[in-house]
Amino acid sequence: MKKVLIALDYDPTSKKVAEVGFTMAKAMGAEIVLVHVVVDLVAYSLTYLNMGPLQMDSGIELKEASQQFLEKMKHYLGDMTIKTLIKESDFAECILETVKEEDIDILVMGSHSQKWLENIVIGSVTESVLKQITIPMFIIPTKNREL
């Protein structure tokens, strides 16, 4: 395993996903790529980071905020050599495209669906990726957001 892709969203549990993926990649001596997929501006305006709600007026600002989020995650992990990518479109499609484009060997994702039935199995986005992916995938179960 030479390259690990860690898919992150703005959920507070992203730190856990990043930590586990980072530790696994370092243990394998693998290169790390962090990716964040921008899906919907309205959804992000309601999403909270540690510093407060995102107030975005445009997709450009959202991409800039997303890049800042990934840069903060690199600092948090203590490795500035980590590659970061911002993608825009359907989450599952972007993850699968990134796996191919970046020649990824293993994908790390969290599963923290808000729906009770999906919580029993895995999140719908994670499930969609899992059904289509052709490389190993490491799913990190996370709890729902703490209020």
Sine and cosine of phi, psi and omega as CSV:
sin_phi,cos_phi,sin_psi,cos_psi,sin_omega,cos_omega
0.00,0.00,0.92,-0.39,-0.06,-1.00
-0.95,-0.30,-0.33,0.94,-0.06,-1.00
-0.61,-0.79,0.80,-0.59,-0.03,-1.00
-0.90,-0.45,0.77,-0.63,0.08,-1.00
-0.98,-0.21,0.81,-0.59,0.04,-1.00
-0.92,-0.40,0.91,-0.41,-0.02,-1.00
-1.00,-0.02,0.81,-0.59,-0.07,-1.00
-0.81,-0.59,0.57,-0.82,0.18,-0.98
-0.87,-0.49,-0.11,-0.99,-0.06,-1.00
-0.99,0.12,0.02,1.00,0.01,-1.00
-0.88,0.48,0.61,-0.79,0.02,-1.00
-0.83,0.56,-0.38,0.92,0.00,-1.00
-0.97,0.26,-0.10,1.00,0.02,-1.00
-0.86,0.51,-0.53,0.85,0.03,-1.00
-0.87,0.49,-0.67,0.74,0.01,-1.00
-0.89,0.45,-0.71,0.71,0.00,-1.00
-0.88,0.48,-0.71,0.70,0.00,-1.00
-0.89,0.45,-0.69,0.73,-0.02,-1.00
-0.88,0.48,-0.74,0.67,-0.04,-1.00
-0.91,0.41,-0.72,0.69,0.02,-1.00
-0.89,0.46,-0.66,0.75,0.02,-1.00
-0.89,0.46,-0.74,0.68,0.00,-1.00
-0.87,0.49,-0.68,0.73,0.00,-1.00
-0.90,0.43,-0.73,0.69,-0.02,-1.00
-0.89,0.46,-0.69,0.73,0.01,-1.00
-0.89,0.45,-0.63,0.78,0.01,-1.00
-0.90,0.45,-0.50,0.87,0.01,-1.00
-1.00,-0.03,-0.10,0.99,-0.06,-1.00
0.94,0.35,0.50,0.87,-0.09,-1.00
-1.00,-0.08,0.46,-0.89,0.14,-0.99
-0.95,0.31,0.55,-0.84,-0.06,-1.00
-0.89,-0.45,0.71,-0.70,0.10,-1.00
-0.82,-0.57,0.82,-0.57,0.11,-0.99
-0.99,-0.15,0.71,-0.71,0.05,-1.00
-0.77,-0.64,0.63,-0.78,0.12,-0.99
-0.79,-0.62,0.73,-0.69,-0.02,-1.00
-0.96,-0.29,0.84,-0.55,0.07,-1.00
-1.00,0.08,0.89,-0.45,-0.08,-1.00
-0.96,-0.26,-0.79,0.62,-0.15,-0.99
-0.50,-0.87,0.84,-0.54,-0.03,-1.00
-0.86,0.51,-0.65,0.76,-0.02,-1.00
-0.90,0.44,-0.68,0.73,0.01,-1.00
-0.87,0.48,-0.62,0.78,-0.02,-1.00
-0.94,0.33,-0.50,0.87,0.00,-1.00
-0.92,0.40,-0.32,0.95,0.01,-1.00
-0.98,-0.19,-0.03,1.00,-0.08,-1.00
-1.00,-0.02,0.59,-0.81,-0.03,-1.00
-0.93,-0.37,0.69,-0.72,0.19,-0.98
-0.98,-0.18,0.09,-1.00,0.04,-1.00
-0.83,0.56,-0.52,0.86,-0.06,-1.00
-1.00,0.00,-0.01,1.00,0.03,-1.00
0.81,-0.58,-0.07,-1.00,-0.06,-1.00
-0.94,0.34,0.52,-0.85,0.09,-1.00
-0.98,0.20,0.73,-0.68,0.06,-1.00
-0.88,-0.47,1.00,-0.03,-0.08,-1.00
-0.93,-0.36,0.71,-0.70,0.06,-1.00
-0.98,-0.20,-0.26,0.96,-0.03,-1.00
-0.47,-0.88,0.26,-0.97,0.06,-1.00
-0.90,0.44,-0.52,0.85,0.02,-1.00
-0.90,0.43,-0.71,0.70,0.03,-1.00
-0.89,0.45,-0.61,0.79,0.01,-1.00
-0.91,0.42,-0.67,0.74,0.04,-1.00
-0.90,0.44,-0.64,0.77,0.04,-1.00
-0.90,0.44,-0.67,0.74,0.03,-1.00
-0.91,0.42,-0.61,0.80,0.03,-1.00
-0.91,0.41,-0.66,0.75,0.03,-1.00
-0.90,0.43,-0.66,0.75,0.05,-1.00
-0.88,0.48,-0.64,0.77,0.05,-1.00
-0.86,0.51,-0.73,0.69,-0.01,-1.00
-0.93,0.37,-0.60,0.80,0.06,-1.00
-0.90,0.44,-0.66,0.75,0.06,-1.00
-0.89,0.46,-0.60,0.80,0.02,-1.00
-0.92,0.39,-0.63,0.78,0.07,-1.00
-0.87,0.49,-0.70,0.71,0.04,-1.00
-0.88,0.47,-0.69,0.72,0.01,-1.00
-0.86,0.51,-0.66,0.75,0.00,-1.00
-0.98,0.21,-0.30,0.95,0.06,-1.00
0.98,0.21,0.47,0.88,-0.02,-1.00
-0.63,-0.78,0.98,-0.19,-0.05,-1.00
-0.99,0.17,0.00,1.00,0.06,-1.00
-1.00,0.08,-0.11,0.99,0.00,-1.00
-0.90,0.43,0.74,-0.67,0.06,-1.00
-0.99,0.14,0.63,-0.78,0.03,-1.00
-0.84,-0.54,0.58,-0.81,0.02,-1.00
-0.70,-0.71,0.66,-0.75,0.14,-0.99
-0.92,-0.40,0.81,-0.58,0.03,-1.00
-0.88,-0.48,0.36,-0.93,-0.03,-1.00
-0.68,-0.73,0.87,-0.50,0.05,-1.00
0.47,-0.88,-0.49,-0.87,0.05,-1.00
-0.94,0.35,0.73,-0.68,-0.10,-1.00
-0.84,0.54,-0.81,0.58,-0.06,-1.00
-0.87,0.49,-0.70,0.71,0.01,-1.00
-0.86,0.50,-0.71,0.71,-0.02,-1.00
-0.89,0.45,-0.65,0.76,0.01,-1.00
-0.89,0.45,-0.74,0.67,-0.02,-1.00
-0.90,0.44,-0.65,0.76,0.06,-1.00
-0.90,0.44,-0.66,0.75,-0.01,-1.00
-0.90,0.43,-0.63,0.78,0.05,-1.00
-0.83,0.56,-0.71,0.71,0.00,-1.00
-0.95,0.32,-0.76,0.65,-0.06,-1.00
-0.87,0.50,-0.62,0.79,-0.08,-1.00
-0.99,-0.11,0.03,1.00,-0.01,-1.00
0.82,0.58,0.80,0.60,-0.06,-1.00
-0.98,0.21,0.62,-0.79,0.02,-1.00
-0.99,-0.14,-0.47,0.88,0.02,-1.00
-0.49,-0.87,0.64,-0.77,0.00,-1.00
-0.95,-0.32,0.70,-0.71,0.06,-1.00
-0.89,-0.46,0.82,-0.58,0.02,-1.00
-0.65,-0.76,0.40,-0.92,0.13,-0.99
-0.99,-0.15,0.30,-0.95,0.09,-1.00
-0.74,-0.67,0.92,-0.39,-0.03,-1.00
-0.59,-0.81,0.76,0.65,-0.03,-1.00
-0.86,0.50,0.52,-0.85,0.04,-1.00
-1.00,0.03,-0.19,0.98,-0.05,-1.00
-1.00,0.03,0.72,-0.69,-0.12,-0.99
-0.88,0.48,-0.65,0.76,-0.03,-1.00
-0.93,0.38,-0.66,0.75,0.03,-1.00
-0.93,0.38,-0.50,0.87,0.06,-1.00
-0.89,0.46,-0.47,0.88,0.02,-1.00
-0.94,0.35,-0.62,0.79,-0.01,-1.00
-0.98,-0.20,-0.99,-0.16,0.10,-1.00
-0.55,-0.83,0.21,-0.98,0.00,-1.00
-0.89,0.45,0.43,-0.90,-0.07,-1.00
-0.90,0.43,-0.64,0.77,0.03,-1.00
-0.92,0.40,-0.72,0.69,0.01,-1.00
-0.87,0.49,-0.67,0.75,0.01,-1.00
-0.89,0.46,-0.66,0.75,0.02,-1.00
-0.88,0.48,-0.70,0.72,0.03,-1.00
-0.91,0.42,-0.72,0.70,-0.04,-1.00
-0.85,0.53,-0.62,0.79,-0.02,-1.00
-0.92,0.39,-0.42,0.91,-0.12,-0.99
-0.94,-0.35,-0.25,0.97,-0.13,-0.99
-0.97,0.25,0.50,-0.86,-0.03,-1.00
-0.90,-0.43,0.10,0.99,0.04,-1.00
-0.87,-0.50,0.22,-0.98,0.05,-1.00
-0.87,0.49,0.57,-0.82,-0.01,-1.00
-0.75,-0.66,0.78,-0.63,0.00,-1.00
-0.95,-0.30,0.92,-0.40,-0.04,-1.00
-0.98,-0.19,0.81,-0.59,-0.01,-1.00
-0.97,-0.25,0.93,-0.36,0.03,-1.00
-0.94,0.34,0.72,-0.70,0.02,-1.00
-0.78,-0.63,0.41,-0.91,0.04,-1.00
-0.99,0.13,0.30,-0.95,0.08,-1.00
-0.87,0.49,0.32,-0.95,0.03,-1.00
-0.80,0.60,0.65,-0.76,0.11,-0.99
-1.00,0.07,0.74,-0.67,-0.01,-1.00
-1.00,0.00,0.00,0.00,0.00,0.00
